[in-house]
């Protein structure tokens, strides 16, 4: 493979997506497609996408690799109808301004890669609506314990779950992914949506750690979406504080 030298010891996320390599490549290069999985919706998302993916990059469309100005790199491998996507972080120090947020950015890319997989496999070409919340639990509980989702902590990936959160909302679907600090759950009641919750590691910028949640919905009527947004917003503020967070907080934009 040509391009910049690879460093396998760097933080990376590797997933297999049930879509052809050209479809995954387009999802990384077309701003309209990136809107369907990157981050969450706030004012400035268009500008964030432009800065991260289009302003400073090196790519090979033929070999299906993309390297961002941050040093973060995507490599796609054609598996014959499926695609292996490997996302490799640039080294700490490559962007000194964002070094303090290095762990946060790692967690952000973990979330976004699984959101990409979900969008392409479950809702190709479909727009989404999202809710984002972050904060610190008053009792410093893990986000799973605070939300009541610890009940599904041991459910295998791909298996069904059903749980009522501490916010009083009944959720059901499948376990989509699990990482060291995060869990992703499909949610049938959100138009086959996706809930990702995670703990932010303790760091210089998060001395007490933290918690985040991204709710992704599809095809809901405006009133139904607003009800979910209000319900989660009210409960989250009481448990974690009211901190919606900036669009670029997880990606260093």
C-alpha positions in Angstrom: 0.0 0.0 0.0 1.3 3.4 -0.9 0.9 6.6 1.1 2.2 7.7 4.5 4.0 5.2 6.7 1.6 3.1 8.9 2.0 3.0 12.7 0.0 0.0 14.0 0.5 0.9 17.6 -1.7 4.0 17.3 -5.3 4.0 18.5 -7.5 2.5 15.8 -11.0 1.4 15.1 -11.7 -1.5 12.7 -15.1 -2.6 11.6 -16.6 -4.7 8.7 -19.5 -2.9 6.9 -22.1 -4.8 4.9 -21.7 -2.5 1.9 -19.5 -2.5 -1.2 -16.2 -0.6 -1.0 -17.3 2.1 -3.4 -20.4 2.8 -1.3 -18.3 3.2 1.9 -15.8 5.3 0.0 -18.6 7.7 -1.1 -19.8 7.9 2.5 -16.4 9.2 3.4 -16.0 11.7 0.6 -19.5 13.1 -0.2 -20.5 15.8 2.3 -24.2 14.9 2.0 -23.4 11.3 2.9 -21.1 12.3 5.8 -24.0 14.3 7.2 -25.8 11.0 7.7 -23.3 9.6 10.2 -20.6 12.1 11.4 -21.2 13.7 14.8 -24.6 15.0 15.6 -26.8 17.9 14.4 -26.0 21.4 15.6 -25.4 24.7 13.9 -22.0 24.5 12.2 -22.0 20.8 11.2 -21.6 21.6 7.5 -18.5 23.7 8.3 -17.1 21.0 10.6 -17.4 18.5 7.8 -15.8 20.8 5.3 -12.8 21.5 7.7 -12.2 17.9 8.6 -12.8 16.0 5.3 -12.3 18.6 2.6 -9.9 21.3 3.7 -6.6 19.4 4.3 -6.3 15.8 3.2 -4.4 13.3 1.0 -6.3 10.5 -0.7 -6.1 7.7 -3.2 -9.5 6.9 -4.6 -8.0 3.9 -6.5 -6.5 2.4 -3.3 -9.3 3.6 -1.1 -7.3 5.4 1.6 -7.8 8.8 3.0 -5.5 10.8 5.4 -6.8 13.9 7.1 -4.6 16.9 8.0 -4.8 15.8 11.6 -2.9 12.6 10.6 -6.0 10.5 11.1 -6.2 7.9 8.3 -8.9 5.7 6.8 -8.1 2.5 5.0 -10.8 0.5 3.1 -10.4 -3.1 2.0 -12.8 -4.7 -0.5 -14.2 -8.0 0.9 -16.5 -8.7 -2.1 -19.8 -7.0 -1.2 -18.5 -6.0 2.2 -15.8 -3.6 3.3 -13.3 -3.6 6.1 -12.8 -0.1 7.4 -9.7 0.7 9.5 -9.5 4.1 11.0 -6.0 4.9 12.5 -5.4 8.0 14.7 -2.5 10.3 14.0 0.1 10.3 16.8 -0.2 12.4 19.9 1.7 15.6 19.2 0.7 15.8 15.5 -1.8 18.5 16.5 -0.6 20.0 19.8 -3.6 22.3 20.1 -5.8 19.2 20.5 -3.4 16.9 22.5 -5.4 17.5 25.7 -8.5 16.1 23.9 -6.7 13.1 22.4 -8.7 10.5 24.4 -12.0 12.4 23.7 -11.2 12.3 20.0 -10.5 8.6 20.2 -13.9 8.0 21.8 -15.5 10.3 19.1 -14.1 8.3 16.2 -15.2 5.1 17.9 -18.8 6.4 18.0 -18.7 7.8 14.5 -17.4 4.7 12.8 -20.2 2.6 14.3 -22.7 5.3 13.3 -21.3 5.0 9.8 -21.8 1.3 9.8 -25.3 1.7 11.1 -26.3 4.3 8.5 -25.0 2.2 5.6 -26.4 -1.1 6.7 -29.7 -0.1 8.2 -30.6 3.3 6.6 -28.6 3.8 3.3 -29.3 7.2 1.8 -31.7 8.2 4.6 -31.3 11.4 6.6 -31.4 11.2 10.4 -32.3 13.5 13.4 -30.1 13.4 16.5 -29.9 14.5 20.1 -26.6 14.9 21.9 -26.0 15.3 25.6 -22.8 15.3 27.8 -22.0 16.0 31.4 -20.8 14.6 34.7 -23.0 12.4 36.9 -23.6 13.9 40.3 -22.6 10.7 42.1 -19.8 9.9 39.5 -21.6 6.8 38.4 -20.9 5.2 35.1 -23.3 6.2 32.3 -24.6 2.7 32.1 -25.4 2.6 35.8 -26.9 6.1 35.8 -29.2 5.3 32.8 -30.1 1.8 33.9 -28.5 0.3 30.8 -26.1 -1.7 32.9 -28.9 -4.3 32.6 -27.8 -4.9 29.0 -24.0 -4.7 29.7 -23.5 -8.4 29.2 -25.9 -9.0 26.3 -23.9 -10.2 23.3 -23.5 -8.0 20.2 -26.3 -8.8 17.7 -28.6 -10.2 20.4 -31.9 -8.6 21.4 -32.4 -6.6 24.6 -35.3 -4.9 26.3 -34.9 -2.4 29.2 -36.6 0.5 30.8 -34.2 3.3 31.5 -34.0 5.4 34.7 -35.7 8.1 32.6 -38.7 5.8 32.4 -38.4 5.1 28.7 -38.8 1.5 27.5 -36.2 0.6 24.8 -35.9 -2.5 22.7 -33.8 -3.6 19.8 -30.3 -5.2 19.3 -26.9 -4.6 20.8 -25.1 -2.9 18.0 -21.5 -2.5 19.4 -19.6 -2.4 22.6 -16.2 -0.9 23.3 -14.1 -0.2 26.4 -16.1 3.0 27.2 -19.2 2.8 25.0 -22.2 0.8 24.1 -24.5 1.2 21.1 -28.1 -0.1 20.9 -30.5 -0.1 18.1 -33.9 1.3 19.2 -37.0 0.1 17.5 -39.2 2.9 18.8 -37.0 5.6 17.2 -37.6 4.4 13.6 -34.9 1.7 14.0 -32.6 4.3 15.6 -29.4 4.1 17.4 -28.5 5.0 21.0 -24.8 5.4 21.9 -23.8 6.1 25.5 -20.3 6.3 26.9 -18.1 7.3 29.7 -15.4 10.0 29.0 -12.1 8.8 30.4 -10.5 10.8 33.2 -8.0 13.3 31.7 -6.7 16.8 32.2 -9.8 18.3 30.6 -12.1 15.8 32.3 -10.6 15.4 35.8 -13.9 13.8 37.0 -14.5 11.9 33.8 -17.8 12.4 32.2 -20.7 10.9 30.2 -22.2 11.4 26.8 -25.2 10.1 24.8 -26.1 10.4 21.1 -29.7 9.6 20.1 -30.1 8.9 16.4 -33.7 8.7 15.0 -35.2 8.0 11.6 -38.6 8.9 10.1 -40.2 10.2 13.3 -42.9 12.8 13.1 -41.7 16.2 14.4 -43.8 15.9 17.6 -42.5 12.4 18.3 -38.9 13.6 17.9 -39.5 16.7 20.0 -41.0 14.5 22.8 -37.8 12.3 22.8 -35.6 15.3 22.8 -37.5 16.9 25.7 -37.7 13.8 27.7 -34.0 13.0 27.5 -33.0 16.6 27.9 -34.9 17.0 31.1 -33.8 13.8 32.6 -30.1 14.3 31.5 -30.0 17.7 33.0 -31.1 16.4 36.3 -28.6 13.5 36.3 -25.6 15.0 34.5 -26.1 18.7 34.1 -27.2 20.5 31.0 -24.3 20.5 28.6 -25.3 19.9 25.0 -21.6 20.3 23.9 -20.1 21.6 20.7 -20.3 19.8 17.4 -16.6 19.4 17.1 -15.8 18.4 20.6 -15.2 14.7 19.7 -13.2 15.2 16.5 -10.9 18.1 17.2 -12.3 20.3 14.5 
